[in-house]
Amino acid sequence: MDDAVLLEALLLSLASEESVYSRWCWSSGADLAHHVRELATTAEADWAHEAVVGATGPTTLKEIEAALRPVTRDTAAGLMVNLSTDSLVFPGHPRRDLAQARRAVTKAISILGPESEWFSNIDGFWKSGRAWNPVTRHTFDGVVAGRGAGFVVVLLQVSED
């Protein structure tokens, strides 16, 4: 199976109609913040009815870039599994099979290769508490973005309480 086709299927398996969004594209990776912003815009439009009236968030690529911090591949993998399977607002209520999410994340990360670079707006894993720099206007959001092997991938969860 072609890597692009497989990557698309893997990312779709991690996303949900509830509040988790994914995207991939061919790219040199220099425009990572652009891809995060495009996915955030989609999520904001889908969740407009849930947003706090008057809430604002980053609107420029510079603001998105400032929200993203480099993370290791292992950290990116753990965060992607958490974003796919667990709610930012109500942790402990799994949305999908944890083993399937781990397999999908492991394969997606392997497609991007060992030299891939990973970024997130989340500081810390679920169990140890977390903080984040927003990439949307929603009360809660978490994103992991990676680039490598000519691909960019983004996984984003938004939520409100």
Buried (B, 14 or more C-beta within 10 A) or exposed (E): EEEBEBBBEBBEBBBBEEBBBBBBBEBEBEBBBBBBBBBBEBBBEEBEEBBEEEEEBBEEBEBBBBBBBEBEBEBBBBBBBBBBBBBBEEEEEEBBEBEBBBBBBEBBBBBBEEEBBBBBBBEEEBEEEBEBBBBBBBBBBBBBBBBBBBBBBBBBBBBBE
